[in-house]
Amino acid sequence: MAIEFNRAAYNKVFNDLDAFRDYCRFEGKVFNEKDLYKKDSPVWQAYQKYQNYLRMKNRNQSRKTYSEKK
């Protein structure tokens, strides 16, 4: 009987952890692994706002290039 692991879930968690660590390192925030996915943590909230900022920035860039092509 073999145990099957959900590798995609493990990869997502570790990739998120690496991205969160890099954000804390470059922005000068205190990194704590416990804050990953913790909605009431100020560092996690700041990281989520930063991620949303990047997402919106990319979306607006693609809209600008699309409108320029018309």
N, C-alpha and C positions, 0 to 999 in steps of 0.2 A: 504494500500500500504506500503510494508516494504522495507526498504533500506538494500541492501546487501553490506557487506564490504568484501574487498579482504584481508582476514586474513593472507594469505601467504605473501603478500607484506608488511603488517605491521610487521609481525614477522621478515622478512628479514631485514628490516630497523633497527629495534630495536636490533637484534642480531649483525648486522654490527656496530651499534653505541657502543654496549658494548665491542666488540672486539677492536674497534678503541680506546675507552677510556682506556682499559687495556694496549694496546700497548703504548699509551702516558704516562701512569702512570709508567710502568716498564722501559721505555726507557728515561724517563725524558724530554719528549716533552711537549709543551704547548697544552693542550686539548681545542678545541673549536668545539662545535657541528656544527657550520656553515661550517667547513672544510670537513665534511663527503660528499663524492662523488664530491668534488671540485678539478678538475684536476690541477688547477694552484697553489694550496696550497702546500708549501714545506713539511708540515707535512703529508699531504695525499699522496704525492709522495713517501716519505720515508716509509710510511705504506704499500703502494702498492709494493715497492721493497722488503720489509720484507716478505710480503705474498708470493711473487714470489720466494724468497729464500727458504721459508719453503716448498713450493710446489715442487720445483726442488730437494731439499734435500730428501724429501719423495720419489720422483720418482727415484732418484739415489739409494736410499737404497733398493727399491724393485728390481731394476735391478741387484744390487750386490747379493742379496739373490737368485735371479733367476739364475744367472750365476754360483753361487756356487753349486746349486742343480744339474747341468748338469754333 
